[in-house]
């Protein structure tokens, strides 16, 4: 589903954000990207939705070579990827329902279809009762749920989340991760970049650890603290059997 | 883009215009001021051009015959010139020496009558007005080469030559200046639109994130640009014409002789106004196109 082959990314200012990263995330997988700030987690996610293009190597997302994608086709790629950020990125002058519907408006979906899909997306994140609330009337956790609903309303096969719990208290963070897990169980591939040790440890999912723009560890059912230890538990990213087992669990 | 998308875009654009009231007011005011200045320059140049045009058309080539040339001979030359230049001649008048004298004595009544009619101090005079004043040289050369002619006053002597030079300069300089000012106006309007885009960069980022195409993102900004430019032009144009007609009527009251040189016909002012509105619309459209494209490319 998502494949990085020997990917490097150097920003115009000379910063080497990624250094020959190879990583495969299978369809339906739930994967944490962990590591200190500035190790390339966000850069890796940006390559998925073509916010950045690699300076070397190949990024394949849902059978599409992202780097080779013509600029005019980038919106079509983004419609197949839901993106969630730490700062929610909601339009403050629109209600929760309007924010979710906005993702459908911009792709010109018929109104009837929009009215069918928006309540379903809000129901998924348990916010039907807050459909008419504006972002500043919602808590941080609720705002993040709206942003997840917006990311999912288009039924994308992939969801990437960049520090989705960074602005939330522990309870709200756990709720968000549970929600992402629920979405993953329904079949969506979920990739989460995070600093949140507690969540990573409690979830015990695949953990890819990054340092200095490189993948330094990649383990199944790992914890944040021990993700770069215990090499005997390492499971290669191309072992789909175990992952499928996890998903259906 | 389907109907649903266009409808959504129009609703969003009008909401944005209302929400960003201060920015909208700034953009419209800026467009109005720019187009007012552009229009004022265009009007000043138009007046100057019309003035030189009218003056040069009023200018006549004056052919003075040798004193003892008879009227019939003078008439022959007149016919030769008319035959040669035909429709180019707007008007040709042969003034017999008696009439020249009569005009002279009427203009200078203080000069005592010392039997000027006997002395015949003036020759016959032929005055020619051309449709295209630029062809004065050819007519002058033909008349000068004729043995019956004593002197031809045209070009530099009659002030036509510098006038024609001024007319040419006004035309070329006017076009260059208006194009230059137009470009400056476009840049100013485009920069103001950039501010409105900058104010909404977050929204644009979200649109890009959820898969909006460049065309989709650009469209409402183009609509807004057209709105700013057109409304600005309507306001600036109305202010300009209001001010101008007041100035014209003041000139008509204080220096009536000057009035005939001015551009103030309703149809002429309507052309200017329409030109400003079309310019405002185009500047808004092109200005927002440039700004939003630059933003999207850099983003």
Contacts between the chains, C-beta under 8 A, distances in Angstrom:
chain1	res1	chain2	res2	distance
A	49	B	209	7.5
A	71	B	214	7.9
A	72	B	213	7.4
A	72	B	214	7.1
A	75	B	208	7.6
A	75	B	211	4.5
A	75	B	212	6.1
A	75	B	213	4.7
A	75	B	214	7.7
A	75	B	216	8.0
A	76	B	211	7.0
A	77	B	211	7.8
A	78	B	208	7.3
A	78	B	209	6.6
A	78	B	210	6.8
A	78	B	211	4.0
A	79	B	210	7.6
A	79	B	211	3.7
A	83	B	209	5.6
A	89	B	202	7.4
A	89	B	205	7.1
A	89	B	206	5.5
A	89	B	209	7.0
A	90	B	206	7.9
A	91	B	203	6.2
A	91	B	206	6.4
A	93	B	19	6.3
A	102	B	206	7.5
A	102	B	210	6.8
A	103	B	210	4.0
A	103	B	211	7.5
A	105	B	8	5.1
A	106	B	207	5.6
A	106	B	210	5.7
A	106	B	211	6.7
A	106	B	212	3.8
A	106	B	216	5.9
A	107	B	210	7.7
A	107	B	211	5.8
A	107	B	212	7.4
A	108	B	1	7.1
A	108	B	2	5.5
A	108	B	4	5.9
A	108	B	5	4.2
A	108	B	8	7.8
A	108	B	216	7.9
A	109	B	4	7.9
A	110	B	4	6.2
A	111	B	4	6.4
A	150	B	210	6.9
A	154	B	210	7.5
A	154	B	211	7.3
